[in-house]
Amino acid sequence: MKKNLIFIFIVTLFFSSCNKPAGELTGTSNLNFLKGGFNENNPYGMVFVKRGSFMMGANDQSAFGSSSDKPVNVTVDAFWMDETEITNDEYKQFVSWVRDSIALRRMIIENVPGYEKMMIYEDKASIPDLTPEELEKVQLNWKTKIPWETKDTTLKRILNYFYYDNINHLSKKRQLNPGKLTYRYEWINYDQASLAKNKYNVNTGAYPTNAKVRVDTSYIDDSGVIINKTIERKLKSRKDLISNKVVTIYPDTMMWLRDFQFAFNDPKMHLYFSHPGFSNYPVVGVTWEQAQAFCNWRTQLFNSHAKVGAQEYRLPTEAEWEYAARGGISINLYPWGGNYVRDAKGCYLANFKPMRGSYTDDTGATTMKVGSFIPNNFGLYDMAGNVAEWTSSAFVNISNLLVSDMNPNYQFSAKKDDSDLLKRKVIKGGSWKDVAYYLQCGIRTYEYQFESRPYIGFRCVRSYNGE
């Protein structure tokens, strides 16, 4: 009897402690897997960079005698960052996804038998009436097998849309037509929302009657040409702040010849992205706009498989990139922590250009496999050399004097009809073709967001949910 009373007491105590008191502030979460608190899992292939402060800017005197890049002490929140640059193999996953998604949508549009099974859509009756814009947003059923080897003439015509007629003599496969691989993505123009004339009135629940925004819009015309333009429209709701862009996403392979004339780079042009021998090399020939499209797609890919959606994958800000490169050492010149480009044995510590014409002294000529050199203290590879990397930050000479000291970022969302001068983005890290000066953590240069180079790649970051 005594044992039974003890048992009843324990059970009563347990349930009374688990019940939330009525009438008290208890929160609204009813997700079982969140009751014990939320801990974000380490994203695959990414490294956690803890928050901290550092001296942002050039440690050494500017090679151009500029005094505008004054170092400033700043703080950066924690984030995840790709361990290496995005590789050819990883970018090919994006290319394949775009190709397959367009194929499925074309099969749906042309009423291929069984097209209803190719999409996840509640109202099957309205499928034939969807506009191209609506169809673009429809969830596709990725369990659908695309019949690439079909003998059906109708299906062949649809699926041949992506390919040239000729066969690649090395891969023995048809060559993809880069102009057919397009991706549409959207973003919110916070720069327009932050304008004083567009301030949302919380008392009336509306924007001012004279509120207007400049946004970009893109579409593919009837002849298959991508049209990008800037429009002005009245700001009535949040959706009016959305810009969209259509970009071709296949890397530019011709830049190996265009950027290095009077040099035999033909093999790189034909093989660098497509051949499996270069799978683990950093993807190059990708514009800033294409890198943005990749980040958008990667976010959708992750969130479509996650119970709880993550913050977006994106390009790092200049401050995040530099903080990560320094590896927790505030005033070091190079990511490996020292002030020299050789180790104690005299071996070079990165893939760059040691001296005129001597590209191979560091064991590489042009790009090398990612992770060929030791990582920095955060576990990040190739933060100096191999390929320079895009950041999300806009480039101006005096940005360090303009930005906040908490998560600094000079950002300008250039519209289609803006001057090219406003479309310069910061690149960091130096590359296989650069001298050691550009490998320094605090050194910055720029490229136009619509240009692609054989020495510029990128990696993604993702903000951390929590302290």
C-alpha positions as CSV (number, residue, x, y, z in Angstrom):
1,M,0.0,0.0,0.0
2,K,2.8,2.3,0.9
3,K,4.5,1.6,-2.4
4,N,1.3,2.4,-4.3
5,L,1.0,5.8,-2.5
6,I,4.6,6.7,-3.4
7,F,3.9,5.8,-7.1
8,I,0.7,7.8,-7.2
9,F,2.5,10.8,-5.7
10,I,5.3,10.6,-8.3
11,V,2.8,10.3,-11.2
12,T,0.8,13.3,-9.8
13,L,3.9,15.4,-9.5
14,F,5.0,14.5,-13.0
15,F,1.8,15.5,-14.6
16,S,1.3,18.6,-12.6
17,S,4.8,19.9,-13.6
18,C,4.1,19.2,-17.3
19,N,0.8,21.0,-17.5
20,K,1.0,24.6,-18.5
21,P,-0.8,26.9,-16.0
22,A,-4.1,28.3,-17.4
23,G,-4.3,32.0,-18.0
24,E,-0.5,32.5,-18.0
25,L,1.8,33.5,-20.7
26,T,3.1,30.2,-22.1
27,G,3.9,30.8,-25.8
28,T,2.1,29.2,-28.8
29,S,4.5,26.6,-30.1
30,N,2.8,23.2,-30.4
31,L,5.5,21.4,-32.5
32,N,6.7,18.4,-30.6
33,F,10.2,18.5,-32.0
34,L,10.6,22.1,-30.8
35,K,9.5,21.6,-27.2
36,G,13.0,20.9,-26.1
37,G,14.3,23.9,-27.8
38,F,15.6,24.3,-31.4
39,N,19.2,23.5,-32.3
40,E,20.2,24.0,-35.9
41,N,22.0,21.1,-37.5
42,N,25.3,21.6,-39.2
43,P,24.5,22.1,-42.9
44,Y,26.3,19.6,-45.1
45,G,29.6,20.8,-46.4
46,M,29.5,24.0,-44.4
47,V,31.6,25.3,-41.4
48,F,30.3,27.2,-38.4
49,V,31.9,30.6,-38.0
50,K,31.2,31.9,-34.5
51,R,30.4,35.6,-34.0
52,G,33.1,38.0,-33.1
53,S,34.9,41.3,-33.7
54,F,37.8,42.1,-35.9
55,M,39.7,44.9,-37.6
56,M,38.2,45.2,-41.1
57,G,40.3,46.6,-43.9
58,A,43.8,46.4,-45.3
59,N,46.6,45.7,-42.8
60,D,49.2,46.8,-45.2
61,Q,49.6,50.0,-47.2
62,S,47.4,50.1,-50.3
63,A,49.3,49.3,-53.5
64,F,47.5,52.2,-55.2
65,G,48.4,54.7,-52.5
66,S,44.7,55.0,-51.5
67,S,43.9,56.3,-48.0
68,S,40.2,55.7,-48.3
69,D,40.3,52.0,-47.2
70,K,40.8,52.9,-43.5
71,P,40.6,49.8,-41.2
72,V,37.6,49.9,-38.8
73,N,36.7,47.6,-35.8
74,V,33.5,45.8,-36.5
75,T,31.3,42.9,-35.1
76,V,29.9,40.1,-37.2
77,D,27.1,37.7,-36.2
78,A,27.6,33.9,-36.5
79,F,27.0,32.2,-39.8
80,W,27.6,29.0,-41.7
81,M,30.0,29.1,-44.7
82,D,30.9,26.6,-47.4
83,E,34.1,24.7,-46.5
84,T,35.4,25.3,-50.1
85,E,34.4,27.2,-53.2
86,I,31.4,25.8,-55.1
87,T,32.8,23.1,-57.4
88,N,31.9,22.2,-61.0
89,D,30.2,19.1,-59.7
90,E,28.0,21.0,-57.2
91,Y,27.1,23.6,-59.8
92,K,26.2,20.8,-62.3
93,Q,23.5,19.7,-59.9
94,F,21.9,23.2,-60.3
95,V,22.3,22.9,-64.1
96,S,20.7,19.4,-64.2
97,W,17.8,20.6,-61.9
98,V,17.1,23.5,-64.2
99,R,17.2,21.3,-67.3
100,D,14.9,18.7,-65.7
101,S,12.4,21.3,-64.3
102,I,12.0,22.9,-67.7
103,A,11.6,19.5,-69.3
104,L,8.8,18.6,-66.9
105,R,7.0,21.9,-67.4
106,R,7.3,21.6,-71.2
107,M,5.7,18.1,-71.0
108,I,2.9,19.5,-68.8
109,I,2.3,22.4,-71.3
110,E,2.1,20.1,-74.3
111,N,-0.2,17.6,-72.4
112,V,2.1,14.6,-72.6
113,P,0.0,11.6,-71.4
114,G,0.1,11.4,-67.6
115,Y,1.2,15.1,-67.2
116,E,-1.0,15.4,-64.1
117,K,1.4,13.1,-62.2
118,M,4.3,15.4,-63.0
119,M,3.2,18.2,-60.7
120,I,1.9,18.6,-57.1
121,Y,-1.2,20.6,-57.6
122,E,-4.5,20.5,-55.8
123,D,-6.8,21.8,-58.5
124,K,-6.1,19.5,-61.4
125,A,-9.0,20.9,-63.4
126,S,-7.3,24.3,-63.8
127,I,-3.9,23.0,-64.9
128,P,-4.5,23.6,-68.7
129,D,-5.5,27.2,-67.9
130,L,-2.3,28.1,-66.0
131,T,-0.3,31.0,-67.4
132,P,3.4,30.6,-67.9
133,E,4.1,32.7,-64.8
134,E,1.7,30.5,-62.7
135,L,3.2,27.3,-64.1
136,E,6.7,28.5,-63.1
137,K,5.5,28.5,-59.5
138,V,3.9,25.1,-59.5
139,Q,5.6,22.4,-57.4
140,L,6.9,19.6,-59.6
141,N,6.8,16.0,-58.7
142,W,10.4,15.0,-58.7
143,K,9.5,11.3,-58.4
144,T,8.5,11.5,-62.1
145,K,11.0,9.8,-64.3
146,I,11.9,11.9,-67.4
147,P,12.1,9.6,-70.5
148,W,15.4,11.0,-71.9
149,E,15.9,7.9,-74.1
150,T,12.4,7.8,-75.5
151,K,11.6,6.8,-79.0
152,D,8.3,8.7,-79.1
153,T,8.7,11.4,-81.7
154,T,6.6,13.9,-79.7
155,L,8.6,13.4,-76.5
156,K,11.9,13.6,-78.5
157,R,10.9,16.9,-80.0
158,I,10.2,18.3,-76.5
159,L,13.3,16.9,-74.9
160,N,15.6,17.8,-77.8
161,Y,14.8,21.5,-76.9
162,F,17.9,21.6,-74.6
163,Y,20.5,20.1,-77.0
164,Y,22.5,21.0,-80.1
165,D,22.4,18.4,-82.9
166,N,26.1,17.7,-82.8
167,I,27.7,15.0,-80.5
168,N,30.7,15.9,-78.3
169,H,33.6,13.8,-79.5
170,L,35.0,13.4,-76.0
171,S,31.8,12.7,-73.9
172,K,30.0,10.9,-76.8
173,K,26.9,12.8,-75.7
174,R,24.9,15.7,-77.2
175,Q,25.9,19.1,-76.1
176,L,23.6,21.3,-74.0
177,N,22.4,24.5,-75.5
178,P,23.2,27.1,-72.7
179,G,20.7,29.6,-74.0
180,K,17.8,27.2,-73.2
181,L,18.8,26.7,-69.5
182,T,17.1,29.6,-67.8
183,Y,16.2,30.2,-64.2
184,R,13.8,32.7,-62.7
185,Y,14.2,34.1,-59.2
186,E,12.7,36.9,-57.1
187,W,13.9,39.2,-54.3
188,I,12.4,42.0,-52.2
189,N,13.7,45.5,-52.9
190,Y,14.2,46.6,-49.3
191,D,16.1,49.6,-50.6
192,Q,12.8,50.9,-52.0
193,A,10.8,50.0,-48.9
194,S,13.3,52.0,-46.7
195,L,12.7,55.2,-48.6
196,A,11.0,57.9,-46.5
197,K,8.3,58.5,-49.1
198,N,7.4,54.8,-49.0
199,K,7.1,54.4,-45.2
200,Y,4.3,52.1,-44.3
201,N,1.7,53.7,-42.0
202,V,0.9,51.3,-39.1
203,N,-2.0,53.5,-38.1
204,T,-3.8,53.4,-41.4
205,G,-2.5,50.0,-42.5
206,A,-1.5,51.4,-45.9
207,Y,1.4,53.0,-47.9
208,P,1.3,56.7,-48.7
209,T,-0.9,57.5,-51.8
210,N,2.2,58.8,-53.7
211,A,4.4,55.8,-52.9
212,K,6.2,54.4,-56.0
213,V,9.0,51.9,-56.5
214,R,11.6,51.1,-59.1
215,V,11.9,47.3,-59.6
216,D,13.3,45.0,-62.2
217,T,11.2,42.6,-64.2
218,S,12.2,39.8,-66.6
219,Y,10.4,37.6,-69.1
220,I,11.1,35.5,-72.2
221,D,9.5,36.9,-75.3
222,D,7.8,34.9,-78.1
223,S,11.1,34.5,-79.9
224,G,12.8,33.1,-76.9
225,V,14.9,36.2,-76.0
226,I,15.3,37.2,-72.3
227,I,14.0,40.7,-71.7
228,N,15.2,42.5,-68.6
229,K,14.0,46.0,-67.8
230,T,13.3,48.4,-65.0
231,I,9.8,49.6,-64.3
232,E,8.1,52.1,-61.9
233,R,4.9,51.1,-60.3
234,K,2.7,52.3,-57.4
235,L,3.4,50.8,-54.0
236,K,0.1,49.4,-52.7
237,S,1.2,46.1,-51.1
238,R,4.3,44.2,-50.2
239,K,4.2,42.2,-53.4
240,D,4.9,45.5,-55.3
241,L,8.4,45.5,-53.8
242,I,9.3,42.2,-55.6
243,S,11.8,42.2,-58.5
244,N,12.4,39.1,-60.6
245,K,15.1,38.1,-63.0
246,V,15.5,35.5,-65.7
247,V,19.1,34.4,-66.2
248,T,20.8,31.7,-68.3
249,I,22.7,29.6,-65.7
250,Y,25.3,27.7,-67.7
251,P,28.9,29.0,-67.0
252,D,30.6,31.0,-69.7
253,T,33.3,28.7,-71.2
254,M,34.5,31.2,-73.8
255,M,36.1,33.5,-71.2
256,W,39.2,31.2,-71.1
257,L,39.9,32.5,-74.6
258,R,38.4,36.0,-74.3
259,D,40.4,37.0,-71.2
260,F,43.7,35.4,-72.2
261,Q,44.2,36.1,-75.8
262,F,47.4,34.9,-77.6
263,A,47.4,31.8,-75.3
264,F,46.4,28.2,-76.0
265,N,43.5,27.7,-73.6
266,D,41.2,25.8,-76.0
267,P,41.2,22.6,-73.8
268,K,40.0,24.6,-70.8
269,M,37.2,26.1,-72.9
270,H,36.0,22.7,-74.1
271,L,36.6,20.6,-71.0
272,Y,36.8,22.6,-67.7
273,F,33.1,22.5,-66.7
274,S,31.9,19.4,-68.6
275,H,34.7,16.9,-68.1
276,P,34.6,14.7,-64.9
277,G,38.3,15.2,-64.5
278,F,37.5,18.8,-63.3
279,S,34.6,17.8,-61.1
280,N,36.3,19.0,-57.8
281,Y,37.7,22.2,-59.3
282,P,36.0,25.5,-58.4
283,V,33.3,26.6,-60.9
284,V,34.3,29.7,-62.8
285,G,32.8,31.7,-65.6
286,V,29.8,32.4,-63.3
287,T,28.5,36.0,-63.0
288,W,27.4,37.5,-59.8
289,E,23.8,37.3,-61.1
290,Q,24.2,33.6,-61.8
291,A,25.7,33.1,-58.3
292,Q,22.6,34.8,-56.9
293,A,20.4,32.4,-58.8
294,F,22.3,29.4,-57.5
295,C,21.8,30.7,-53.9
296,N,18.1,31.1,-54.5
297,W,17.8,27.5,-55.9
298,R,19.9,26.1,-53.1
299,T,17.5,27.6,-50.5
300,Q,14.5,26.1,-52.2
301,L,16.2,22.8,-52.5
302,F,16.9,22.7,-48.8
303,N,13.6,24.0,-47.6
304,S,11.6,21.5,-49.8
305,H,13.2,18.7,-47.7
306,A,13.4,20.3,-44.2
307,K,10.8,20.2,-41.4
308,V,11.7,23.7,-40.4
309,G,12.9,26.1,-43.2
310,A,16.3,27.6,-42.9
311,Q,17.4,31.2,-43.6
312,E,18.4,31.7,-47.2
313,Y,21.6,30.6,-48.7
314,R,23.4,33.7,-50.0
315,L,26.7,35.3,-51.0
316,P,28.7,36.5,-48.0
317,T,28.9,40.2,-47.2
318,E,32.4,41.6,-47.6
319,A,32.7,41.8,-43.8
320,E,31.6,38.1,-43.3
321,W,34.1,37.0,-46.0
322,E,37.0,38.9,-44.5
323,Y,36.2,37.8,-40.9
324,A,36.0,34.2,-42.0
325,A,39.2,34.5,-43.9
326,R,41.1,35.8,-40.9
327,G,40.1,32.6,-39.0
328,G,39.7,34.4,-35.6
329,I,43.1,36.3,-35.8
330,S,42.2,39.9,-36.1
331,I,45.3,41.5,-37.7
332,N,46.9,38.7,-39.7
333,L,47.8,39.4,-43.3
334,Y,46.9,36.0,-44.8
335,P,44.3,33.3,-43.8
336,W,46.9,30.9,-42.5
337,G,47.8,33.3,-39.8
338,G,51.3,34.4,-40.9
339,N,52.8,37.3,-42.7
340,Y,54.5,35.2,-45.4
341,V,53.3,33.1,-48.4
342,R,55.7,30.2,-47.6
343,D,55.8,27.8,-44.7
344,A,59.0,27.0,-42.7
345,K,60.0,24.5,-45.4
346,G,59.8,27.1,-48.2
347,C,56.6,25.6,-49.7
348,Y,53.9,28.0,-50.9
349,L,50.7,28.1,-48.9
350,A,48.2,29.0,-51.7
351,N,47.6,28.8,-55.5
352,F,48.6,32.2,-56.9
353,K,51.2,33.7,-59.2
354,P,54.5,33.8,-57.3
355,M,56.3,35.7,-60.1
356,R,56.0,36.6,-63.7
357,G,55.4,33.5,-65.8
358,S,56.1,31.1,-62.9
359,Y,52.5,29.9,-62.2
360,T,53.6,26.3,-61.3
361,D,56.0,27.1,-58.4
362,D,53.0,26.6,-56.0
363,T,52.2,23.2,-57.7
364,G,49.4,24.6,-59.7
365,A,49.1,26.4,-63.1
366,T,45.6,27.7,-63.3
367,T,42.9,26.5,-60.9
368,M,43.5,23.5,-58.7
369,K,41.2,21.0,-56.9
370,V,39.5,22.7,-53.9
371,G,41.1,22.0,-50.6
372,S,44.6,21.4,-52.0
373,F,46.2,23.6,-49.3
374,I,45.7,23.6,-45.5
375,P,42.6,25.3,-44.1
376,N,42.6,28.3,-41.8
377,N,41.7,28.2,-38.1
378,F,37.9,28.1,-38.9
379,G,38.4,25.0,-41.1
380,L,37.9,27.0,-44.4
381,Y,39.9,26.1,-47.5
382,D,41.1,28.3,-50.3
383,M,40.3,31.6,-48.6
384,A,43.4,32.9,-50.4
385,G,44.2,32.1,-54.0
386,N,42.8,29.4,-56.4
387,V,39.9,31.6,-57.4
388,A,38.7,35.1,-56.2
389,E,35.2,35.0,-54.8
390,W,32.1,37.1,-55.2
391,T,30.6,38.8,-52.2
392,S,27.1,40.5,-52.0
393,S,28.6,43.9,-51.2
394,A,28.7,46.8,-53.6
395,F,32.0,48.3,-54.3
396,V,32.9,51.9,-53.5
397,N,36.3,53.2,-52.3
398,I,35.1,54.7,-49.1
399,S,32.7,51.9,-47.9
400,N,34.5,51.4,-44.6
401,L,33.7,55.0,-43.7
402,L,30.0,54.6,-44.5
403,V,28.9,51.2,-43.0
404,S,27.7,50.3,-39.5
405,D,30.1,48.7,-37.0
406,M,27.6,45.9,-36.4
407,N,27.3,43.5,-39.4
408,P,28.6,46.1,-41.8
409,N,27.6,45.8,-45.4
410,Y,27.5,48.5,-48.1
411,Q,24.7,47.1,-50.4
412,F,23.3,48.7,-53.5
413,S,20.6,46.9,-55.5
414,A,21.4,48.2,-58.9
415,K,18.5,48.2,-61.4
416,K,18.7,47.2,-65.0
417,D,18.8,50.8,-66.3
418,D,21.4,52.0,-63.6
419,S,24.9,52.9,-64.6
420,D,27.4,50.1,-64.8
421,L,29.4,52.0,-62.2
422,L,26.7,51.0,-59.7
423,K,26.9,47.4,-60.7
424,R,30.4,46.8,-59.3
425,K,30.6,44.0,-56.6
426,V,33.4,43.4,-54.2
427,I,35.6,40.3,-54.9
428,K,38.0,38.9,-52.3
429,G,40.8,36.5,-51.9
430,G,42.9,36.7,-55.0
431,S,43.3,33.9,-57.6
432,W,45.7,31.7,-59.5
433,K,46.6,34.6,-61.8
434,D,47.2,37.2,-59.0
435,V,50.3,38.2,-57.1
436,A,50.5,37.8,-53.3
437,Y,49.2,41.3,-52.6
438,Y,45.7,40.3,-53.6
439,L,45.8,37.2,-51.3
440,Q,45.7,39.4,-48.2
441,C,42.5,39.1,-46.1
442,G,41.9,42.8,-46.1
443,I,42.5,43.6,-49.8
444,R,39.5,44.1,-52.0
445,T,38.9,44.7,-55.6
446,Y,35.8,44.5,-57.8
447,E,34.1,43.1,-60.9
448,Y,30.8,44.1,-62.7
449,Q,27.9,41.9,-61.6
450,F,27.2,40.9,-65.2
451,E,30.7,39.8,-66.1
452,S,32.2,36.3,-65.8
453,R,35.9,35.5,-65.4
454,P,38.0,32.3,-65.4
455,Y,39.5,33.4,-62.1
456,I,36.3,34.3,-60.1
457,G,34.1,31.7,-58.3
458,F,32.0,31.9,-55.1
459,R,30.9,30.1,-52.0
460,C,27.6,30.5,-50.0
461,V,26.8,31.4,-46.4
462,R,23.7,31.0,-44.3
463,S,22.8,33.0,-41.2
464,Y,22.7,31.1,-38.0
465,N,19.4,30.9,-36.1
466,G,20.2,31.7,-32.5
467,E,23.0,33.1,-30.4
